[in-house]
Amino acid sequence: MKKTITLLTALLVGLTALAENHFVQTKTIKASGKKIVSEGTYTFKAPDQLVMLYTKPDGDFFIIDGPIIRMDMRGTTAEIDTSKNALAKAQRNTLLNSMTGNVKAIATDMDASLSETQKGGLRIVTITANKPAPKGYSKLILTYKASVLTTLVLEEFNGISTEYVLK
């Protein structure tokens, strides 16, 4: 545990030199219509470092550091080596490729179709899975402004939708 805290601290200190950005996350449960809103700050360093520190709820975090995902979400903590967990690897790759704009890699990984439109200076990318699966994402909608991700919507096969608005 001490090693994990030391690594986490080093990562956070290293990334604080990067611009800190704000995000709002809205998770919607289709069956009930319930919405869970969270927010915080994030830093991203290509190709494979993403730190999301939540202020609502305070103390939660989600960190991608290379192949490792570390998180504390509403009291549930985990450290996952994505090289040993296919579902976590897919989530990691989707988030990192969304940040870098590598939408073709997302579509390939998901076995999905890809469509793009331009609207008012925005590039809107929709990625839709070609076939249903028991877990994972059925559809992604990504909005970019000048090659910077501004909105990411992740729709899961189980009816949960999560929207990230990045500022």
C-alpha positions as CSV (number, residue, x, y, z in Angstrom):
1,M,0.0,0.0,0.0
2,K,2.8,2.4,0.9
3,K,4.3,1.8,-2.6
4,T,1.0,2.6,-4.3
5,I,0.6,5.8,-2.3
6,T,4.2,6.8,-3.2
7,L,3.6,6.1,-6.9
8,L,0.3,8.0,-6.8
9,T,1.9,11.0,-5.1
10,A,4.8,11.0,-7.7
11,L,2.3,10.8,-10.6
12,L,0.1,13.6,-9.2
13,V,3.1,15.9,-8.5
14,G,4.5,15.2,-12.0
15,L,1.2,16.0,-13.7
16,T,0.5,19.2,-11.7
17,A,2.8,21.0,-14.0
18,L,0.3,20.3,-16.8
19,A,-2.8,22.4,-17.3
20,E,-5.6,21.3,-14.9
21,N,-9.0,21.1,-16.6
22,H,-12.5,20.8,-15.2
23,F,-15.0,18.1,-16.0
24,V,-18.6,17.3,-15.2
25,Q,-19.7,13.7,-15.3
26,T,-23.4,12.7,-15.6
27,K,-24.3,9.1,-15.3
28,T,-27.8,8.2,-16.4
29,I,-29.4,4.9,-15.6
30,K,-31.9,4.2,-18.4
31,A,-34.2,1.9,-16.4
32,S,-34.9,4.4,-13.7
33,G,-33.9,7.7,-15.3
34,K,-31.8,8.4,-12.2
35,K,-28.9,10.8,-12.9
36,I,-25.7,10.9,-10.8
37,V,-23.7,14.1,-11.3
38,S,-20.0,14.2,-10.3
39,E,-17.3,16.7,-11.1
40,G,-13.6,17.5,-10.6
41,T,-10.4,18.3,-12.4
42,Y,-8.4,16.2,-14.9
43,T,-4.9,16.3,-16.4
44,F,-3.9,14.3,-19.5
45,K,-0.4,13.5,-20.7
46,A,-0.3,11.6,-24.0
47,P,0.0,8.9,-24.7
48,D,-1.1,7.1,-21.5
49,Q,-1.6,9.2,-18.4
50,L,-4.9,10.5,-17.3
51,V,-5.7,11.7,-13.8
52,M,-9.2,12.5,-12.7
53,L,-9.6,14.0,-9.2
54,Y,-13.2,14.4,-8.1
55,T,-14.3,17.3,-6.0
56,K,-17.9,15.9,-6.0
57,P,-17.8,13.4,-4.4
58,D,-14.7,14.8,-2.8
59,G,-11.8,12.3,-2.6
60,D,-12.7,10.0,-5.4
61,F,-10.2,9.5,-8.2
62,F,-9.6,7.6,-11.4
63,I,-6.1,7.4,-12.7
64,I,-4.6,5.7,-15.8
65,D,-0.8,5.4,-15.5
66,G,0.4,3.3,-18.4
67,P,-1.2,-0.1,-18.2
68,I,-2.4,0.4,-14.6
69,I,-5.8,1.9,-13.5
70,R,-6.1,3.1,-10.0
71,M,-9.4,4.3,-8.6
72,D,-11.4,5.1,-5.5
73,M,-15.0,5.6,-6.6
74,R,-17.5,6.1,-3.8
75,G,-15.4,4.1,-1.4
76,T,-14.6,1.2,-3.8
77,T,-10.9,1.1,-4.4
78,A,-9.1,-0.9,-7.0
79,E,-5.8,-1.2,-8.8
80,I,-6.1,-3.0,-12.1
81,D,-3.3,-4.2,-14.4
82,T,-5.1,-3.8,-17.8
83,S,-2.7,-6.3,-19.4
84,K,-4.5,-8.9,-17.3
85,N,-8.1,-7.6,-17.6
86,A,-9.6,-7.3,-21.0
87,L,-12.6,-5.2,-19.9
88,A,-10.4,-2.7,-18.1
89,K,-8.0,-2.6,-21.0
90,A,-10.9,-1.7,-23.3
91,Q,-12.1,1.1,-21.0
92,R,-8.5,2.4,-20.7
93,N,-7.9,2.4,-24.4
94,T,-11.3,4.0,-25.2
95,L,-10.6,6.9,-22.8
96,L,-7.0,7.4,-23.9
97,N,-7.9,7.2,-27.6
98,S,-10.8,9.6,-27.1
99,M,-8.4,12.1,-25.6
100,T,-5.9,11.8,-28.4
101,G,-8.6,11.7,-31.2
102,N,-7.7,8.3,-32.3
103,V,-11.3,7.4,-33.1
104,K,-10.4,4.7,-35.8
105,A,-8.6,2.7,-33.1
106,I,-11.7,2.9,-30.9
107,A,-13.9,1.7,-33.7
108,T,-11.5,-1.2,-34.5
109,D,-11.3,-2.2,-30.8
110,M,-15.1,-2.1,-30.5
111,D,-15.8,-3.8,-33.8
112,A,-17.9,-0.8,-34.6
113,S,-19.0,1.5,-37.4
114,L,-17.7,5.1,-37.4
115,S,-19.4,8.3,-38.7
116,E,-18.4,11.9,-38.5
117,T,-20.1,15.2,-39.0
118,Q,-19.1,18.8,-38.8
119,K,-21.4,21.3,-37.1
120,G,-20.5,24.9,-36.1
121,G,-16.8,24.3,-35.8
122,L,-17.3,21.1,-34.0
123,R,-16.3,17.6,-35.2
124,I,-18.9,15.1,-33.9
125,V,-17.8,11.4,-34.1
126,T,-20.3,8.6,-33.5
127,I,-19.0,5.0,-33.0
128,T,-21.6,2.3,-32.8
129,A,-20.9,-1.3,-32.0
130,N,-21.7,-3.7,-34.9
131,K,-23.2,-6.4,-32.6
132,P,-24.5,-6.6,-29.0
133,A,-22.2,-7.8,-26.2
134,P,-22.8,-8.7,-22.5
135,K,-20.5,-5.9,-21.4
136,G,-18.8,-2.8,-22.8
137,Y,-19.9,0.1,-24.9
138,S,-22.7,0.0,-27.4
139,K,-22.1,3.6,-28.6
140,L,-19.8,6.5,-28.2
141,I,-20.4,10.1,-29.2
142,L,-17.3,12.3,-29.1
143,T,-17.3,16.0,-29.8
144,Y,-14.0,17.8,-30.7
145,K,-13.4,21.5,-31.0
146,A,-10.1,22.3,-32.8
147,S,-8.9,18.7,-32.2
148,V,-9.6,18.9,-28.4
149,L,-12.2,16.6,-26.9
150,T,-15.0,18.6,-25.3
151,T,-17.7,16.0,-24.8
152,L,-17.6,12.2,-24.5
153,V,-20.8,10.1,-24.2
154,L,-20.3,6.4,-23.4
155,E,-23.4,4.3,-23.8
156,E,-23.2,0.8,-22.3
157,F,-25.1,-2.3,-23.4
158,N,-26.7,-2.5,-20.0
159,G,-28.5,0.9,-20.4
160,I,-26.1,3.1,-18.4
161,S,-25.0,6.2,-20.2
162,T,-22.1,8.4,-18.9
163,E,-21.5,11.9,-20.3
164,Y,-18.3,13.8,-19.7
165,V,-18.2,17.5,-20.4
166,L,-14.6,18.7,-20.5
167,K,-13.6,22.3,-20.0
